[in-house]
Amino acid sequence: MSALVLQRCAECDYIANFWRIGCPRCLGQLAAFDAQGAGVVTTFSIIHRWVARFDEHLPIVLVVVELAEGVEVMASLVGDDRVNVTVGAPVEVAPEGWSSKSQFRLATGSTN
């Protein structure tokens, strides 16, 4: 599993769900850390039609993932089984994908 990098506030321990220049809670300094890269799907949407440059990636499955660290992130789901996603499905960071943003896949051994 590849690293998922998040930011944590050194002063109030807040974890940011996307890259920021300062803590939105206390304006403290944020420091990067390697997250576990595992979580569960809290909601999803399957997109069957998109801009032509994304055709080879259709259907695109957008998910909101609640990470083990307690923060939610939005990402795309990759893998041949991505359309079998369900709410509550365990996911992990994908080692590689088609986007420069973090992507997830259904966790190995998942029954979904």
PyMOL CGO cylinders between C-alpha atoms (Angstrom):
from pymol import cmd
from pymol.cgo import CYLINDER

trace = [
    CYLINDER, 0.00, 0.00, 0.00, 1.37, 3.40, -0.94, 0.3, 1, 1, 1, 1, 1, 1,
    CYLINDER, 1.37, 3.40, -0.94, 1.53, 6.26, 1.52, 0.3, 1, 1, 1, 1, 1, 1,
    CYLINDER, 1.53, 6.26, 1.52, -1.35, 8.66, 1.99, 0.3, 1, 1, 1, 1, 1, 1,
    CYLINDER, -1.35, 8.66, 1.99, -0.01, 11.92, 3.36, 0.3, 1, 1, 1, 1, 1, 1,
    CYLINDER, -0.01, 11.92, 3.36, -2.23, 14.08, 5.57, 0.3, 1, 1, 1, 1, 1, 1,
    CYLINDER, -2.23, 14.08, 5.57, -1.55, 17.09, 7.78, 0.3, 1, 1, 1, 1, 1, 1,
    CYLINDER, -1.55, 17.09, 7.78, -1.98, 17.34, 11.56, 0.3, 1, 1, 1, 1, 1, 1,
    CYLINDER, -1.98, 17.34, 11.56, -1.94, 20.54, 13.60, 0.3, 1, 1, 1, 1, 1, 1,
    CYLINDER, -1.94, 20.54, 13.60, 0.94, 20.63, 16.07, 0.3, 1, 1, 1, 1, 1, 1,
    CYLINDER, 0.94, 20.63, 16.07, -1.12, 22.75, 18.47, 0.3, 1, 1, 1, 1, 1, 1,
    CYLINDER, -1.12, 22.75, 18.47, -4.68, 21.35, 18.51, 0.3, 1, 1, 1, 1, 1, 1,
    CYLINDER, -4.68, 21.35, 18.51, -4.16, 17.92, 16.83, 0.3, 1, 1, 1, 1, 1, 1,
    CYLINDER, -4.16, 17.92, 16.83, -6.74, 18.69, 14.09, 0.3, 1, 1, 1, 1, 1, 1,
    CYLINDER, -6.74, 18.69, 14.09, -6.29, 16.56, 10.95, 0.3, 1, 1, 1, 1, 1, 1,
    CYLINDER, -6.29, 16.56, 10.95, -6.93, 18.38, 7.68, 0.3, 1, 1, 1, 1, 1, 1,
    CYLINDER, -6.93, 18.38, 7.68, -8.77, 16.43, 4.95, 0.3, 1, 1, 1, 1, 1, 1,
    CYLINDER, -8.77, 16.43, 4.95, -6.96, 18.27, 2.15, 0.3, 1, 1, 1, 1, 1, 1,
    CYLINDER, -6.96, 18.27, 2.15, -3.70, 20.19, 1.93, 0.3, 1, 1, 1, 1, 1, 1,
    CYLINDER, -3.70, 20.19, 1.93, -3.80, 23.60, 3.66, 0.3, 1, 1, 1, 1, 1, 1,
    CYLINDER, -3.80, 23.60, 3.66, -1.33, 26.32, 4.65, 0.3, 1, 1, 1, 1, 1, 1,
    CYLINDER, -1.33, 26.32, 4.65, -2.55, 26.53, 8.25, 0.3, 1, 1, 1, 1, 1, 1,
    CYLINDER, -2.55, 26.53, 8.25, -4.93, 24.87, 10.68, 0.3, 1, 1, 1, 1, 1, 1,
    CYLINDER, -4.93, 24.87, 10.68, -8.54, 25.95, 9.98, 0.3, 1, 1, 1, 1, 1, 1,
    CYLINDER, -8.54, 25.95, 9.98, -9.40, 25.42, 13.64, 0.3, 1, 1, 1, 1, 1, 1,
    CYLINDER, -9.40, 25.42, 13.64, -6.66, 27.37, 15.47, 0.3, 1, 1, 1, 1, 1, 1,
    CYLINDER, -6.66, 27.37, 15.47, -4.41, 28.77, 12.68, 0.3, 1, 1, 1, 1, 1, 1,
    CYLINDER, -4.41, 28.77, 12.68, -1.54, 26.64, 14.04, 0.3, 1, 1, 1, 1, 1, 1,
    CYLINDER, -1.54, 26.64, 14.04, 1.20, 25.09, 11.96, 0.3, 1, 1, 1, 1, 1, 1,
    CYLINDER, 1.20, 25.09, 11.96, 0.37, 21.87, 10.14, 0.3, 1, 1, 1, 1, 1, 1,
    CYLINDER, 0.37, 21.87, 10.14, 2.86, 19.02, 9.79, 0.3, 1, 1, 1, 1, 1, 1,
    CYLINDER, 2.86, 19.02, 9.79, 2.66, 16.21, 7.25, 0.3, 1, 1, 1, 1, 1, 1,
    CYLINDER, 2.66, 16.21, 7.25, 2.37, 12.60, 8.38, 0.3, 1, 1, 1, 1, 1, 1,
    CYLINDER, 2.37, 12.60, 8.38, 1.81, 9.23, 6.71, 0.3, 1, 1, 1, 1, 1, 1,
    CYLINDER, 1.81, 9.23, 6.71, -1.76, 8.08, 7.25, 0.3, 1, 1, 1, 1, 1, 1,
    CYLINDER, -1.76, 8.08, 7.25, -2.68, 4.41, 7.44, 0.3, 1, 1, 1, 1, 1, 1,
    CYLINDER, -2.68, 4.41, 7.44, -4.40, 4.64, 4.05, 0.3, 1, 1, 1, 1, 1, 1,
    CYLINDER, -4.40, 4.64, 4.05, -7.36, 2.51, 5.10, 0.3, 1, 1, 1, 1, 1, 1,
    CYLINDER, -7.36, 2.51, 5.10, -10.98, 3.38, 5.70, 0.3, 1, 1, 1, 1, 1, 1,
    CYLINDER, -10.98, 3.38, 5.70, -14.60, 2.71, 4.82, 0.3, 1, 1, 1, 1, 1, 1,
    CYLINDER, -14.60, 2.71, 4.82, -16.88, 4.14, 2.14, 0.3, 1, 1, 1, 1, 1, 1,
    CYLINDER, -16.88, 4.14, 2.14, -19.53, 6.46, 3.59, 0.3, 1, 1, 1, 1, 1, 1,
    CYLINDER, -19.53, 6.46, 3.59, -21.18, 7.36, 0.27, 0.3, 1, 1, 1, 1, 1, 1,
    CYLINDER, -21.18, 7.36, 0.27, -20.47, 6.98, -3.44, 0.3, 1, 1, 1, 1, 1, 1,
    CYLINDER, -20.47, 6.98, -3.44, -21.60, 7.92, -6.93, 0.3, 1, 1, 1, 1, 1, 1,
    CYLINDER, -21.60, 7.92, -6.93, -21.05, 6.03, -10.18, 0.3, 1, 1, 1, 1, 1, 1,
    CYLINDER, -21.05, 6.03, -10.18, -20.52, 8.25, -13.21, 0.3, 1, 1, 1, 1, 1, 1,
    CYLINDER, -20.52, 8.25, -13.21, -21.15, 6.66, -16.60, 0.3, 1, 1, 1, 1, 1, 1,
    CYLINDER, -21.15, 6.66, -16.60, -20.68, 9.71, -18.81, 0.3, 1, 1, 1, 1, 1, 1,
    CYLINDER, -20.68, 9.71, -18.81, -17.89, 12.25, -18.54, 0.3, 1, 1, 1, 1, 1, 1,
    CYLINDER, -17.89, 12.25, -18.54, -15.56, 14.38, -20.62, 0.3, 1, 1, 1, 1, 1, 1,
    CYLINDER, -15.56, 14.38, -20.62, -14.04, 12.46, -23.53, 0.3, 1, 1, 1, 1, 1, 1,
    CYLINDER, -14.04, 12.46, -23.53, -10.54, 12.38, -22.03, 0.3, 1, 1, 1, 1, 1, 1,
    CYLINDER, -10.54, 12.38, -22.03, -11.87, 10.19, -19.17, 0.3, 1, 1, 1, 1, 1, 1,
    CYLINDER, -11.87, 10.19, -19.17, -13.62, 7.63, -21.42, 0.3, 1, 1, 1, 1, 1, 1,
    CYLINDER, -13.62, 7.63, -21.42, -11.06, 4.88, -20.76, 0.3, 1, 1, 1, 1, 1, 1,
    CYLINDER, -11.06, 4.88, -20.76, -11.73, 5.19, -17.00, 0.3, 1, 1, 1, 1, 1, 1,
    CYLINDER, -11.73, 5.19, -17.00, -15.52, 4.87, -17.19, 0.3, 1, 1, 1, 1, 1, 1,
    CYLINDER, -15.52, 4.87, -17.19, -17.45, 4.20, -15.16, 0.3, 1, 1, 1, 1, 1, 1,
    CYLINDER, -17.45, 4.20, -15.16, -15.81, 6.53, -12.65, 0.3, 1, 1, 1, 1, 1, 1,
    CYLINDER, -15.81, 6.53, -12.65, -16.68, 5.72, -9.05, 0.3, 1, 1, 1, 1, 1, 1,
    CYLINDER, -16.68, 5.72, -9.05, -16.39, 8.70, -6.72, 0.3, 1, 1, 1, 1, 1, 1,
    CYLINDER, -16.39, 8.70, -6.72, -16.33, 7.85, -3.03, 0.3, 1, 1, 1, 1, 1, 1,
    CYLINDER, -16.33, 7.85, -3.03, -16.20, 9.60, 0.30, 0.3, 1, 1, 1, 1, 1, 1,
    CYLINDER, -16.20, 9.60, 0.30, -13.93, 7.60, 2.58, 0.3, 1, 1, 1, 1, 1, 1,
    CYLINDER, -13.93, 7.60, 2.58, -13.81, 7.87, 6.36, 0.3, 1, 1, 1, 1, 1, 1,
    CYLINDER, -13.81, 7.87, 6.36, -10.19, 7.15, 7.14, 0.3, 1, 1, 1, 1, 1, 1,
    CYLINDER, -10.19, 7.15, 7.14, -8.97, 5.28, 10.21, 0.3, 1, 1, 1, 1, 1, 1,
    CYLINDER, -8.97, 5.28, 10.21, -7.68, 8.67, 11.45, 0.3, 1, 1, 1, 1, 1, 1,
    CYLINDER, -7.68, 8.67, 11.45, -11.30, 9.91, 11.63, 0.3, 1, 1, 1, 1, 1, 1,
    CYLINDER, -11.30, 9.91, 11.63, -11.25, 12.38, 8.74, 0.3, 1, 1, 1, 1, 1, 1,
    CYLINDER, -11.25, 12.38, 8.74, -13.25, 12.02, 5.51, 0.3, 1, 1, 1, 1, 1, 1,
    CYLINDER, -13.25, 12.02, 5.51, -11.72, 12.46, 2.06, 0.3, 1, 1, 1, 1, 1, 1,
    CYLINDER, -11.72, 12.46, 2.06, -13.22, 12.41, -1.42, 0.3, 1, 1, 1, 1, 1, 1,
    CYLINDER, -13.22, 12.41, -1.42, -11.45, 10.23, -3.97, 0.3, 1, 1, 1, 1, 1, 1,
    CYLINDER, -11.45, 10.23, -3.97, -12.02, 7.95, -6.92, 0.3, 1, 1, 1, 1, 1, 1,
    CYLINDER, -12.02, 7.95, -6.92, -12.17, 4.19, -6.62, 0.3, 1, 1, 1, 1, 1, 1,
    CYLINDER, -12.17, 4.19, -6.62, -10.09, 2.11, -9.03, 0.3, 1, 1, 1, 1, 1, 1,
    CYLINDER, -10.09, 2.11, -9.03, -9.95, -1.57, -9.91, 0.3, 1, 1, 1, 1, 1, 1,
    CYLINDER, -9.95, -1.57, -9.91, -12.04, -3.89, -12.04, 0.3, 1, 1, 1, 1, 1, 1,
    CYLINDER, -12.04, -3.89, -12.04, -14.40, -4.52, -9.11, 0.3, 1, 1, 1, 1, 1, 1,
    CYLINDER, -14.40, -4.52, -9.11, -14.99, -0.82, -8.32, 0.3, 1, 1, 1, 1, 1, 1,
    CYLINDER, -14.99, -0.82, -8.32, -18.64, -0.86, -9.43, 0.3, 1, 1, 1, 1, 1, 1,
    CYLINDER, -18.64, -0.86, -9.43, -19.36, -3.44, -6.71, 0.3, 1, 1, 1, 1, 1, 1,
    CYLINDER, -19.36, -3.44, -6.71, -18.80, -0.79, -4.02, 0.3, 1, 1, 1, 1, 1, 1,
    CYLINDER, -18.80, -0.79, -4.02, -21.29, -0.48, -1.16, 0.3, 1, 1, 1, 1, 1, 1,
    CYLINDER, -21.29, -0.48, -1.16, -21.61, 1.89, 1.76, 0.3, 1, 1, 1, 1, 1, 1,
    CYLINDER, -21.61, 1.89, 1.76, -19.45, 0.48, 4.54, 0.3, 1, 1, 1, 1, 1, 1,
    CYLINDER, -19.45, 0.48, 4.54, -17.06, -1.27, 2.15, 0.3, 1, 1, 1, 1, 1, 1,
    CYLINDER, -17.06, -1.27, 2.15, -13.47, -1.34, 3.44, 0.3, 1, 1, 1, 1, 1, 1,
    CYLINDER, -13.47, -1.34, 3.44, -11.01, 0.40, 1.12, 0.3, 1, 1, 1, 1, 1, 1,
    CYLINDER, -11.01, 0.40, 1.12, -7.27, 1.04, 0.97, 0.3, 1, 1, 1, 1, 1, 1,
    CYLINDER, -7.27, 1.04, 0.97, -5.07, 3.47, -0.92, 0.3, 1, 1, 1, 1, 1, 1,
    CYLINDER, -5.07, 3.47, -0.92, -4.35, 2.19, -4.42, 0.3, 1, 1, 1, 1, 1, 1,
    CYLINDER, -4.35, 2.19, -4.42, -0.66, 1.84, -5.25, 0.3, 1, 1, 1, 1, 1, 1,
    CYLINDER, -0.66, 1.84, -5.25, -1.23, 3.53, -8.60, 0.3, 1, 1, 1, 1, 1, 1,
    CYLINDER, -1.23, 3.53, -8.60, -4.06, 4.99, -10.60, 0.3, 1, 1, 1, 1, 1, 1,
    CYLINDER, -4.06, 4.99, -10.60, -4.92, 7.38, -13.38, 0.3, 1, 1, 1, 1, 1, 1,
    CYLINDER, -4.92, 7.38, -13.38, -5.23, 10.55, -11.28, 0.3, 1, 1, 1, 1, 1, 1,
    CYLINDER, -5.23, 10.55, -11.28, -2.64, 12.70, -9.54, 0.3, 1, 1, 1, 1, 1, 1,
    CYLINDER, -2.64, 12.70, -9.54, -4.97, 12.71, -6.49, 0.3, 1, 1, 1, 1, 1, 1,
    CYLINDER, -4.97, 12.71, -6.49, -5.15, 9.82, -4.04, 0.3, 1, 1, 1, 1, 1, 1,
    CYLINDER, -5.15, 9.82, -4.04, -7.19, 6.90, -5.27, 0.3, 1, 1, 1, 1, 1, 1,
    CYLINDER, -7.19, 6.90, -5.27, -8.55, 3.94, -3.37, 0.3, 1, 1, 1, 1, 1, 1,
    CYLINDER, -8.55, 3.94, -3.37, -9.46, 0.35, -4.18, 0.3, 1, 1, 1, 1, 1, 1,
    CYLINDER, -9.46, 0.35, -4.18, -11.69, -2.14, -2.43, 0.3, 1, 1, 1, 1, 1, 1,
    CYLINDER, -11.69, -2.14, -2.43, -9.66, -3.74, 0.34, 0.3, 1, 1, 1, 1, 1, 1,
    CYLINDER, -9.66, -3.74, 0.34, -8.08, -7.10, -0.32, 0.3, 1, 1, 1, 1, 1, 1,
    CYLINDER, -8.08, -7.10, -0.32, -10.34, -9.82, 1.02, 0.3, 1, 1, 1, 1, 1, 1,
    CYLINDER, -10.34, -9.82, 1.02, -13.38, -7.53, 1.00, 0.3, 1, 1, 1, 1, 1, 1,
    CYLINDER, -13.38, -7.53, 1.00, -16.66, -9.40, 0.51, 0.3, 1, 1, 1, 1, 1, 1,
    CYLINDER, -16.66, -9.40, 0.51, -18.25, -6.48, -1.39, 0.3, 1, 1, 1, 1, 1, 1,
]
cmd.load_cgo(trace, "trace")
